[in-house]
Amino acid sequence: MSSEPNWMRLPGDPAFRARMEKRSAIIAAVREFFRSRGFLDVETPIMVSHPGMEPNLDPFATKLKDETGRARPAYLITSPEYSMKKLLAA
């Protein structure tokens, strides 16, 4: 297994590139399968302003800066569950 980051391996490793192209085609086919049946592909946030209430998990805290440079607290999500429930409710 190479210690190089994937983006560095793509140009010089034909077998790796072929695997990545196959993976991309599979993901595209799965997305098209669901899209053609009326499903909407969504992404849930990675960082949130208020962490979940899991008593046994300690979410990673950081700060996000907006375009004006103001910092605000943010937390790495412990699960996409809350965002998915909001989508279902909507």
Secondary structure, DSSP 8 states (H G I E B T S, - for coil): ---S-HHHHHHH-HHHHHHHHHHHHHHHHHHHHHHTTT-------SEESS----TT----EEEEE-TTS-EEEEEE-S-SHHHHHHHHH-
